[in-house]
């Protein structure tokens, strides 16, 4: 802080033409200002001693580069301040402290001496004299600067009351400018520019701008200080309360448990291999836990999150078994036939063996229920030596089920994808997404949109679960989706997956699978052996044809389990003879047959034709009934038929009308009769074009009054020219015909 003083008498203190020079670092002294200085350089100490020995006047001049210890003429500013040394104090370390008062500005002509101290030839600078009464501009400027200084003090500027009193009584613009400049936090270059401004009005204008800038800085500083003080008050209050809480917890023995828990999480963070993003989030949450109360709800939320984040297998992978012979053996052991799928898995293993960083395929198994889609995924995992996880997507309508809930919700948890990955314990399991065709959507979002990211190899390396908030790499996971129908699956899904169709099993295939897998399994589960039961091929076929009608094997396994249980009852009651299971014994154990061949229900009839249909559970027989009744030439269709099937029936009727004449049908027959087409089982929806040939045959049967051989089943879309187009679902339809 500089101190002002009254005007020194120019007559009392004469300024010599040659003065010792005291270079100053980062300091500018103004006339009439009293300022303490610390002197340590040898040349500077000599200069002070010389000045005290002579006139006590010394030239104070700032140096351009504060880092220089021995400045010359070029390194000193040309204008400094001639000052009188009022007091001097020698310090024990050789330095001295002096108290100086500025007298007048002075210009350096040249340095007359550089050793043992600097000495310069100078010329005192006299300020221009202003009129005694002044001008309005000067008066306005003086008032403005004084008011600005008052405002600066009000904003917290550290200017002493004595200085403010002197400033209020000053009418000399030059003196006021020097006084204000000496009490502002100016850079050395700015202070030097004020010192070198000789004209007092110009100087006061310059200082006025500096005071205005200082007010802006003080205003901003006050705002920042107010904010910081508020934060500090809150922080200090929180710290004080936490210290009290810590002391209370120590008394109650609660703090040690939390400290041990935090230490455990820190050890996990240090030991567990995880990406930098996840590790940073783990550290951040550990710090939050450290600051939390052990019994608060927030602490429990943080604990749950840390448990999930630290338990995920970020870098844990299962080593793939790339032995193709082993994989072939495992797949053959678990599943009969399915050669196309087995070949695809072996292809992947072969490529993986040759190129280790290849991405896993995303397969989609489409087929009827019970044909082994899900169990095939388990066999693939066993063949590859990977973990197996499965989630069912049937009926899932909430996006959060896939991507997780945000932690702001009460009871939030990660989505099913992350939960299954944690359950597997590795980051490269075989992951089955079951029933992907039955996924739904409602007001809570569309889960299928979230699954698009999971099943896209270009995106799933950075899958972000809403709960975790950090990305997780799913690119090493082998995803397998299963579906009964292809039509409900979104095209965007199909574009990302390799679709493999699984057809239903024939009677012979079911018999083979029952012998190899189902019967041994049910015998083990029901505690019977070959000594207790003899399941003949006749008996197994009786179960297949009379008690199950499906493309898959689930009902067959249930009926075989029922047979084994009933045999187990007899064995438990003391039966000693081996029980032979033939067709008659099956009916005795399981009751009357549930399914009969349709051809046994009647004879060949006019207007009734046998068709073949494909359903989600396999193939089925479809009987088309047509009658002609008196009417106006209309066509009636019943049986819960879809639009496509109705159009196919129209095409079949048009074909029949064109060729009716060649079969001896009267020309006015269609104008006097209505044609009624009915497909039995009216409660079951039916659709598709492949019933066209069957409807056309039934219509021609009515027109010609010739019965149709019911043992001949047909399928295919008929055109107006009478052509039959290719069909789909051939295997299922053939199985239905058998």
C-alpha positions in Angstrom: 0.0 0.0 0.0 1.4 3.4 -0.9 1.0 6.4 1.3 0.4 10.0 0.3 2.1 13.0 1.8 1.7 16.7 1.7 3.4 18.6 -1.1 7.2 18.7 -0.5 8.8 22.1 -0.9 10.7 22.3 -4.1 12.8 24.9 -2.5 13.6 22.8 0.5 14.7 19.8 -1.5 16.8 20.7 -4.6 17.1 17.9 -7.2 20.7 17.7 -8.5 21.4 17.2 -12.2 23.3 14.0 -11.5 21.7 11.3 -9.3 22.5 7.8 -8.2 20.1 5.4 -10.0 18.0 2.7 -8.3 16.6 0.2 -10.8 13.2 -1.2 -9.7 11.7 -4.6 -10.6 7.9 -4.6 -11.2 7.5 -1.3 -9.3 6.8 2.3 -10.5 7.0 5.2 -8.0 4.9 8.3 -8.6 5.7 11.9 -7.5 4.4 12.8 -4.0 3.8 9.1 -3.1 5.5 7.6 -0.1 6.6 4.0 -0.7 8.8 1.4 1.2 11.3 -0.4 -1.0 13.5 -3.4 -0.4 17.1 -3.1 -1.8 19.3 -6.2 -2.2 21.5 -5.9 -5.3 25.0 -4.7 -4.6 24.9 -1.8 -7.1 21.6 -0.7 -5.7 22.9 -0.7 -2.1 25.9 1.4 -3.2 23.5 3.8 -4.9 21.4 4.2 -1.7 24.5 4.8 0.4 25.8 7.4 -2.1 22.5 9.2 -2.1 22.4 9.2 1.7 25.9 10.6 1.8 25.0 13.5 -0.5 21.6 15.0 -1.1 19.4 12.0 0.0 17.8 12.3 -3.5 17.9 9.2 -5.8 16.4 8.4 -9.2 13.9 5.6 -9.1 13.4 4.1 -12.5 11.7 0.8 -13.6 13.6 -1.7 -15.7 12.0 -3.2 -18.8 12.9 -6.8 -18.0 12.6 -7.7 -14.3 14.7 -10.8 -14.7 17.9 -8.7 -15.4 20.2 -8.2 -12.4 22.6 -5.7 -14.1 20.5 -3.5 -16.4 22.1 -0.9 -18.7 20.8 2.2 -20.4 18.7 0.2 -23.0 17.1 -1.9 -20.2 15.9 1.1 -18.3 12.8 3.2 -19.1 13.8 6.8 -20.1 11.5 8.4 -17.5 11.6 7.8 -13.7 10.9 9.6 -10.5 13.4 11.6 -8.4 12.7 10.7 -4.8 14.0 11.6 -1.4 15.1 8.8 1.0 13.2 9.5 4.2 14.4 6.5 6.2 16.8 3.6 5.9 17.0 0.3 7.8 19.8 -2.3 7.3 18.7 -6.0 7.6 20.9 -8.8 9.0 21.2 -10.5 5.6 22.8 -7.5 4.0 19.7 -6.1 2.4 18.3 -2.7 3.3 14.8 -1.3 3.6 14.2 2.4 2.6 11.2 4.7 2.8 11.1 7.1 -0.2 8.8 9.9 -1.3 8.5 10.9 -4.9 9.5 14.5 -5.8 9.2 14.9 -9.5 9.3 13.1 -12.9 12.8 13.1 -14.4 14.2 12.1 -17.8 17.5 10.3 -18.1 19.9 11.9 -20.6 22.5 9.2 -20.2 24.3 7.0 -17.6 27.4 8.8 -16.5 28.6 5.9 -14.4 27.9 2.2 -14.1 30.4 1.1 -11.4 30.2 0.6 -8.5 26.6 1.9 -8.9 24.6 3.4 -11.7 24.6 7.2 -11.9 22.7 9.3 -14.5 22.6 12.8 -15.9 18.9 13.8 -15.5 16.5 16.5 -16.2 13.5 17.1 -13.9 10.2 17.4 -15.9 7.9 20.2 -15.0 4.2 19.7 -15.6 2.2 22.3 -17.6 0.5 24.8 -15.4 -3.3 24.9 -15.5 -5.4 28.0 -15.1 -6.2 28.8 -11.4 -10.0 28.6 -11.9 -9.8 25.5 -14.1 -12.3 24.5 -16.8 -15.6 22.7 -16.8 -14.0 19.6 -18.5 -11.3 19.4 -15.8 -13.9 19.8 -13.0 -16.1 17.1 -14.5 -13.2 14.8 -15.0 -12.0 15.3 -11.4 -15.5 14.6 -10.0 -15.8 11.5 -12.2 -12.5 10.0 -11.0 -13.3 10.8 -7.4 -16.7 9.1 -7.7 -15.2 6.1 -9.4 -12.6 5.8 -6.6 -15.5 5.9 -4.0 -17.3 3.2 -5.9 -14.2 1.1 -6.1 -13.8 1.3 -2.4 -17.4 0.4 -1.9 -16.8 -2.7 -4.0 -13.9 -3.8 -1.8 -10.9 -2.0 -3.3 -8.3 -1.7 -0.5 -7.6 2.1 -0.5 -7.0 3.6 3.0 -9.4 6.3 4.3 -6.4 8.7 4.4 -5.9 8.4 0.7 -9.6 8.9 0.0 -9.6 12.0 2.1 -6.6 13.4 0.3 -8.2 12.5 -3.1 -11.4 14.2 -2.2 -9.5 17.5 -1.5 -7.2 17.4 -4.6 -8.0 19.8 -7.4 -4.9 19.1 -9.4 -5.7 16.6 -12.1 -2.0 15.5 -12.4 -1.7 14.9 -8.6 -5.1 13.0 -8.5 -4.0 10.9 -11.5 -0.7 9.9 -9.8 -2.5 9.2 -6.5 -5.2 7.0 -8.1 -2.6 5.1 -10.3 -0.4 4.4 -7.3 -3.4 2.7 -5.5 -4.6 0.6 -8.5 -3.4 -2.9 -9.2 -1.7 -1.9 -12.5 0.8 -3.9 -14.5 4.3 -2.3 -14.5 3.9 -1.3 -18.2 0.5 0.4 -17.5 1.9 2.3 -14.5 4.9 3.3 -16.6 2.6 4.6 -19.3 0.9 6.8 -16.7 4.3 8.0 -15.4 5.4 8.9 -19.0 2.1 10.9 -19.7 3.3 14.4 -18.9 0.1 16.3 -19.7 -2.1 16.2 -16.5 -5.4 16.2 -18.3 -4.4 13.3 -20.6 -3.0 11.5 -17.6 -6.2 11.8 -15.7 -8.2 10.6 -18.8 -6.0 7.5 -18.9 -6.3 6.9 -15.2 -10.1 7.3 -15.4 -10.3 4.5 -17.9 -8.1 2.3 -15.6 -10.4 3.0 -12.6 -13.5 2.1 -14.7 -11.8 -1.1 -15.7 -10.9 -1.8 -12.1 -14.6 -1.3 -11.1 -15.6 -3.9 -13.7 -13.1 -6.3 -12.4 -14.2 -5.7 -8.8 -17.8 -6.2 -9.7 -17.1 -9.5 -11.4 -14.8 -10.5 -8.5 -17.5 -9.7 -6.0 -20.0 -11.8 -7.9 -17.5 -14.7 -8.1 -16.6 -14.2 -4.4 -20.3 -14.3 -3.5 -20.8 -17.5 -5.3 -17.6 -19.0 -3.9 -18.5 -17.9 -0.4 -21.9 -19.5 -0.7 -20.3 -22.7 -2.0 -17.6 -22.5 0.7 -20.2 -21.9 3.4 -22.1 -25.0 2.2 -18.9 -27.0 1.9 -17.7 -25.9 5.4 -21.1 -26.6 6.9 -21.2 -30.0 5.1 -17.6 -30.7 6.3 -18.5 -29.8 9.8 -21.6 -32.0 9.8 -19.7 -34.9 8.2 -17.0 -34.6 10.9 -19.7 -34.7 13.6 -21.4 -37.6 11.8 -18.1 -39.4 11.5 -17.5 -39.0 15.2 -21.0 -40.3 16.0 -20.5 -43.2 13.6 -17.2 -44.1 15.3 -19.0 -44.1 18.7 -21.7 -46.3 17.3 -19.2 -48.5 15.4 -20.8 -47.7 12.0 -18.0 -45.9 10.2 -15.6 -48.8 10.2 -17.9 -51.0 8.1 -18.3 -48.3 5.4 -14.5 -47.7 5.3 -13.9 -51.5 4.9 -16.5 -51.5 2.1 -14.9 -48.6 0.3 -11.5 -50.3 0.6 -13.0 -53.5 -0.8 -14.4 -51.6 -3.8 -11.0 -49.8 -4.3 -9.3 -53.2 -4.4 -11.8 -54.4 -6.9 -11.2 -51.4 -9.1 -7.4 -51.9 -8.9 -7.6 -55.7 -9.6 -10.4 -55.9 -12.2 -9.5 -55.4 -15.8 -12.0 -53.0 -17.4 -12.0 -50.2 -19.9 -10.8 -46.7 -18.8 -14.3 -45.3 -19.1 -15.7 -47.9 -16.7 -12.8 -47.6 -14.3 -13.2 -43.8 -14.1 -16.9 -44.2 -13.4 -16.2 -46.8 -10.7 -13.7 -44.5 -9.0 -16.2 -41.6 -9.1 -18.9 -43.7 -7.5 -16.5 -45.0 -4.8 -15.7 -41.4 -3.9 -19.5 -40.7 -3.7 -19.9 -43.7 -1.4 -17.1 -42.5 0.8 -18.9 -39.2 1.3 -22.3 -40.8 2.0 -24.0 -41.8 5.2 -24.0 -45.6 5.6 -27.8 -45.7 6.2 -28.9 -43.3 3.5 -31.0 -44.4 0.5 -28.4 -42.8 -1.8 -25.7 -45.1 -0.3 -27.7 -48.2 -1.1 -28.2 -47.0 -4.7 -24.4 -46.5 -5.0 -23.7 -49.9 -3.5 -26.0 -51.6 -5.9 -24.4 -49.8 -8.9 -20.9 -50.6 -7.7 -21.8 -54.2 -7.3 -23.1 -54.4 -10.9 -20.2 -52.4 -12.4 -17.5 -54.4 -10.6 -19.2 -57.8 -11.2 -19.5 -57.6 -15.0 -16.9 -59.7 -17.0 -15.4 -56.8 -18.8 -12.3 -58.6 -20.1 -13.1 -62.2 -19.0 -13.5 -64.5 -22.0 -13.9 -68.3 -22.5 -11.3 -69.9 -24.6 -12.9 -71.3 -27.8 -12.6 -75.0 -28.5 -11.7 -74.9 -32.2 -11.5 -78.7 -32.6 -13.9 -79.4 -35.5 -14.1 -83.1 -34.8 -15.1 -82.4 -31.2 -17.7 -79.9 -32.3 -19.1 -82.4 -34.8 -19.3 -85.1 -32.1 -21.1 -82.9 -29.6 -23.6 -81.6 -32.1 -24.4 -85.2 -33.3 -24.8 -86.4 -29.7 -27.4 -83.7 -28.9 -29.4 -83.4 -32.1 -30.4 -85.7 -34.9 -30.2 -84.5 -38.5 -30.1 -80.6 -38.7 -27.1 -80.9 -41.0 -27.3 -77.4 -42.4 -27.0 -75.8 -39.0 -24.2 -78.1 -37.9 -22.3 -77.3 -41.1 -22.7 -73.6 -40.5 -21.3 -73.9 -37.0 -18.3 -75.9 -38.2 -17.7 -73.2 -40.9 -17.6 -70.6 -38.2 -15.1 -72.6 -36.1 -12.9 -73.2 -39.1 -12.8 -69.5 -40.0 -12.2 -68.7 -36.3 -9.3 -71.1 -36.3 -7.7 -69.4 -39.3 -8.6 -65.8 -38.3 -8.9 -65.3 -34.5 -10.4 -61.9 -34.6 -13.4 -62.8 -36.8 -16.8 -61.6 -35.6 -19.3 -64.2 -34.4 -22.3 -64.8 -36.6 -25.8 -63.6 -35.7 -28.0 -66.6 -36.5 -31.8 -66.8 -36.5 -33.4 -70.2 -36.2 -37.0 -70.2 -37.6 -39.2 -73.2 -37.2 -42.2 -74.8 -35.4 -42.2 -75.2 -31.6 -40.4 -78.2 -30.3 -37.9 -78.8 -33.1 -34.9 -78.0 -31.0 -34.1 -74.3 -31.7 -33.2 -73.4 -28.1 -31.5 -76.6 -27.2 -29.5 -76.3 -30.3 -28.0 -73.1 -28.9 -27.0 -74.9 -25.8 -25.3 -77.6 -27.9 -23.4 -75.0 -29.9 -22.1 -73.5 -26.6 -21.0 -76.9 -25.4 -19.3 -77.6 -28.7 -17.4 -74.3 -28.7 -16.6 -74.5 -25.0 -18.5 -71.3 -24.2 -21.0 -70.3 -21.5 -24.7 -70.4 -22.5 -27.3 -67.8 -21.6 -30.9 -67.3 -22.7 -33.5 -64.7 -22.4 -37.1 -65.0 -23.6 -38.5 -61.9 -25.4 -42.0 -63.2 -25.7 -44.4 -60.5 -24.5 -41.6 -58.0 -23.8 -43.0 -54.5 -24.5 -40.8 -52.1 -22.4 -37.5 -50.9 -23.9 -36.1 -50.7 -20.4 -36.3 -54.6 -20.3 -33.5 -54.6 -22.9 -31.6 -51.4 -22.2 -32.2 -51.0 -18.5 -33.7 -48.3 -16.3 -31.9 -45.0 -15.5 -30.6 -44.8 -12.0 -33.0 -42.0 -11.1 -35.8 -44.5 -10.8 -36.5 -46.4 -7.6 -35.4 -50.0 -7.9 -33.6 -49.4 -11.2 -31.6 -52.3 -12.6 -29.7 -53.1 -15.8 -31.6 -54.6 -18.8 -31.8 -58.3 -19.5 -28.8 -58.2 -21.9 -26.4 -57.0 -19.2 -28.0 -59.2 -16.5 -27.5 -62.3 -18.7 -23.9 -61.3 -19.4 -23.2 -61.0 -15.7 -24.9 -64.4 -15.1 -22.6 -66.0 -17.7 -19.4 -64.7 -16.1 -17.8 -64.2 -19.5 -18.0 -61.5 -22.2 -18.3 -64.0 -25.1 -21.1 -66.5 -24.3 -23.5 -68.1 -26.7 -26.6 -65.8 -26.2 -30.0 -67.1 -27.3 -32.7 -64.5 -27.8 -35.8 -66.7 -27.6 -39.1 -65.9 -29.3 -37.9 -62.8 -31.1 -41.0 -62.9 -33.3 -43.3 -62.3 -30.3 -41.7 -59.0 -29.1 -44.2 -56.2 -28.7 -44.3 -52.4 -28.3 -46.4 -49.9 -26.3 -46.2 -46.4 -24.8 -43.1 -47.4 -22.8 -41.1 -47.8 -26.0 -40.2 -50.3 -28.6 -37.8 -53.1 -27.4 -37.0 -54.1 -30.9 -35.4 -50.7 -31.6 -33.0 -51.3 -28.7 -32.3 -54.8 -29.9 -31.2 -53.4 -33.3 -28.1 -52.0 -31.6 -27.4 -55.3 -29.9 -27.6 -57.3 -33.1 -25.7 -54.9 -35.3 -22.0 -55.8 -35.5 -21.1 -52.3 -36.4 -22.7 -50.9 -33.2 -22.7 -53.5 -30.5 -19.1 -53.0 -29.6 -20.2 -49.9 -27.6 -23.7 -50.9 -26.3 -24.8 -48.5 -23.5 -27.1 -49.8 -20.9 -29.1 -46.9 -19.3 -28.4 -48.2 -15.8 -24.6 -48.6 -16.3 -24.1 -45.3 -18.2 -20.9 -46.7 -19.8 -20.4 -48.7 -23.0 -20.1 -52.5 -22.9 -18.5 -54.5 -25.8 -21.0 -57.1 -27.1 -19.1 -57.8 -30.3 -17.6 -61.0 -28.8 -21.0 -62.5 -28.0 -22.4 -65.1 -30.4 -26.1 -64.2 -30.7 -28.7 -66.7 -31.7 -32.3 -65.6 -32.2 -35.2 -68.1 -32.4 -38.7 -67.6 -33.9 -41.7 -69.7 -34.9 -42.7 -67.3 -37.7 -40.6 -65.1 -40.0 -43.4 -62.7 -41.0 -43.7 -60.8 -37.6 -40.0 -60.1 -37.5 -39.1 -56.6 -38.5 -37.2 -56.3 -41.8 -34.4 -54.4 -40.0 -33.9 -57.5 -37.8 -33.8 -59.8 -40.7 -31.2 -57.6 -42.4 -28.8 -58.2 -39.5 -29.3 -61.9 -39.1 -28.6 -65.1 -41.0 -31.9 -66.9 -41.2 -31.8 -70.7 -41.0 -35.1 -72.6 -41.2 -35.8 -75.7 -39.2 -38.6 -78.0 -40.5 -40.7 -80.4 -38.6 -39.7 -84.0 -38.1 -41.1 -87.0 -40.0 -42.4 -90.1 -38.2 -39.2 -92.0 -38.8 -37.1 -89.0 -37.5 -39.3 -88.8 -34.4 -38.8 -92.5 -33.8 -35.0 -92.2 -34.2 -34.8 -89.2 -31.9 -37.1 -90.9 -29.3 -34.7 -93.9 -29.4 -31.5 -91.9 -29.1 -32.6 -89.1 -26.7 -36.1 -88.9 -25.4 -36.6 -92.5 -24.1 -33.2 -92.8 -22.3 -33.8 -89.3 -20.7 -37.3 -90.2 -19.4 -36.1 -93.6 -18.1 -33.4 -91.9 -16.1 -35.7 -89.2 -14.7 -38.3 -91.8 -13.7 -35.9 -94.3 -12.2 -36.5 -97.2 -14.5 -34.1 -99.3 -16.6 -34.2 -101.7 -19.5 -34.9 -104.5 -17.0 -38.3 -102.8 -16.2 -39.5 -101.7 -19.7 -39.3 -102.7 -23.3 -40.5 -99.9 -25.5 -41.0 -101.4 -29.0 -41.0 -99.5 -32.2 -44.7 -100.3 -32.6 -45.4 -98.8 -29.3 -43.4 -95.6 -30.0 -45.1 -95.2 -33.4 -48.5 -95.6 -31.7 -47.6 -92.8 -29.4 -46.4 -90.6 -32.3 -49.4 -91.1 -34.5 -52.2 -91.6 -32.0 -51.3 -89.2 -29.2 -49.3 -86.4 -30.7 -49.8 -84.2 -33.8 -47.0 -81.6 -34.0 -43.9 -80.7 -36.0 -41.7 -80.8 -32.9 -41.1 -83.2 -30.0 -42.5 -81.7 -26.9 -45.8 -83.5 -26.8 -44.1 -86.8 -27.7 -41.7 -86.4 -24.8 -44.7 -85.7 -22.5 -46.5 -88.8 -23.6 -43.3 -90.9 -23.3 -42.8 -89.5 -19.8 -46.4 -90.5 -19.0 -45.7 -94.1 -20.1 -42.5 -94.2 -18.0 -44.3 -92.9 -15.0 -47.1 -95.6 -15.3 -44.4 -98.3 -15.6 -42.7 -96.8 -12.6 -45.9 -97.2 -10.6 -46.1 -100.9 -11.5 -42.5 -101.4 -10.7 -42.9 -99.7 -7.3 -45.9 -102.0 -6.6 -43.7 -105.0 -7.0 -43.9 -106.0 -10.7 -41.0 -108.3 -11.5 -41.6 -109.1 -15.1 -40.4 -106.8 -17.9 -43.3 -104.7 -19.2 -43.5 -104.7 -23.0 -44.9 -101.6 -24.5 -46.7 -102.2 -27.8 -49.6 -100.5 -29.5 -52.2 -102.2 -27.3 -50.2 -101.5 -24.1 -49.9 -97.8 -25.1 -53.7 -97.5 -25.4 -54.0 -99.3 -22.1 -51.6 -96.8 -20.4 -52.6 -93.6 -22.1 -56.2 -94.2 -22.8 -58.1 -93.8 -26.1 -56.3 -92.3 -29.1 -56.4 -88.6 -29.4 -55.8 -88.2 -33.1 -57.0 -90.2 -36.1 -56.3 -90.1 -39.7 -58.8 -87.9 -41.6 -59.3 -90.5 -44.3 -60.9 -92.9 -41.7 -63.7 -90.5 -41.0 -65.6 -90.9 -44.3 -65.7 -91.8 -47.9 -65.0 -90.0 -51.1 -67.6 -87.3 -51.7 -68.7 -84.8 -54.3 -67.5 -81.3 -53.6 -65.0 -82.2 -50.9 -61.3 -82.0 -51.7 -58.2 -82.6 -49.5 -55.7 -79.8 -49.2 -52.4 -79.3 -47.4 -51.7 -76.3 -45.2 -48.6 -74.9 -43.4 -49.0 -73.7 -39.9 -46.6 -72.5 -37.2 -46.7 -75.9 -35.6 -46.1 -77.8 -38.8 -48.2 -79.1 -41.7 -51.9 -80.0 -41.6 -54.7 -81.4 -43.7 -57.3 -78.9 -44.9 -60.6 -80.1 -46.3 -62.4 -77.8 -48.8 -66.2 -78.2 -49.1 -68.1 -76.7 -52.0 -71.9 -76.9 -52.7 -74.0 -75.3 -55.5 -77.4 -74.0 -54.4 -80.1 -72.2 -56.4 -79.5 -68.5 -56.5 -78.2 -65.6 -58.6 -74.6 -66.5 -59.4 -73.0 -65.3 -56.2 -70.0 -66.8 -54.4 -70.2 -67.4 -50.7 -67.1 -68.1 -48.6 -67.1 -69.1 -45.0 -64.7 -70.6 -42.5 -62.8 -67.5 -41.2 -60.9 -67.0 -44.4 -58.4 -64.2 -45.0 -58.4 -61.8 -48.0 -55.6 -63.7 -49.9 -57.5 -67.0 -49.6 -60.7 -65.4 -50.7 -59.0 -64.0 -53.8 -57.5 -67.4 -54.5 -61.0 -68.9 -54.3 -62.3 -66.2 -56.8 -59.5 -67.1 -59.2 -60.3 -70.9 -58.9 -64.0 -70.2 -59.6 -63.2 -68.1 -62.6 -61.0 -70.9 -64.0 -63.8 -73.4 -63.3 -66.4 -71.2 -65.1 -64.1 -70.9 -68.2 -63.6 -74.7 -68.5 -67.1 -75.8 -67.2 -68.5 -76.0 -70.8 -65.9 -78.7 -71.7 -67.3 -80.8 -68.9 -70.9 -80.6 -70.0 -72.1 -78.0 -67.6 -75.1 -75.9 -68.7 -74.4 -72.4 -69.9 -76.8 -70.8 -67.5 -75.7 -72.8 -64.5 -73.7 -70.0 -62.9 -76.5 -67.4 -63.3 -79.0 -69.7 -61.6 -76.8 -71.1 -58.8 -74.8 -69.7 -55.9 -71.4 -71.4 -55.2 -70.7 -71.8 -51.4 -67.1 -72.5 -50.4 -66.6 -73.6 -46.8 -63.4 -74.6 -44.9 -64.3 -76.5 -41.7 -63.0 -75.4 -38.2 -64.5 -72.0 -38.7 -63.0 -70.6 -35.5 -59.5 -71.0 -36.8 -58.2 -68.2 -39.1 -57.0 -69.4 -42.5 -55.2 -67.5 -45.2 -52.8 -68.0 -48.0 -53.0 -68.6 -51.8 -52.0 -72.3 -51.8 -55.6 -73.6 -51.4 -56.4 -72.4 -54.9 -55.9 -75.8 -56.6 -57.9 -77.5 -53.9 -60.9 -75.1 -54.2 -60.8 -75.3 -58.0 -60.9 -79.1 -57.8 -63.8 -79.1 -55.3 -65.8 -76.6 -57.6 -65.2 -78.8 -60.6 -66.3 -81.8 -58.6 -69.6 -80.1 -57.9 -70.1 -79.1 -61.5 -69.3 -82.5 -62.9 -70.9 -84.4 -60.0 -67.8 -86.6 -59.7 -66.4 -87.4 -56.2 -62.8 -86.5 -55.3 -60.4 -89.1 -54.1 -59.8 -88.0 -50.5 -56.5 -89.9 -50.4 -55.0 -87.4 -52.8 -54.0 -84.2 -51.1 -53.1 -81.1 -53.1 -51.6 -77.6 -52.5 -50.7 -74.7 -54.7 -51.9 -71.4 -56.1 -53.9 -71.7 -59.3 -53.9 -69.1 -62.0 -56.7 -68.1 -64.4 -54.9 -70.1 -67.1 -55.0 -73.2 -64.9 -51.3 -73.2 -64.0 -50.3 -74.2 -60.4 -47.5 -72.1 -58.9 -44.6 -73.4 -56.7 -45.3 -73.8 -53.0 -43.5 -73.2 -49.7 -43.4 -75.4 -46.6 -43.0 -78.5 -48.6 -41.7 -80.7 -45.8 -44.4 -79.7 -43.4 -47.1 -80.4 -45.9 -45.6 -83.8 -46.8 -45.5 -84.7 -43.2 -49.2 -83.8 -42.9 -50.0 -86.0 -45.9 -48.1 -88.9 -44.2 
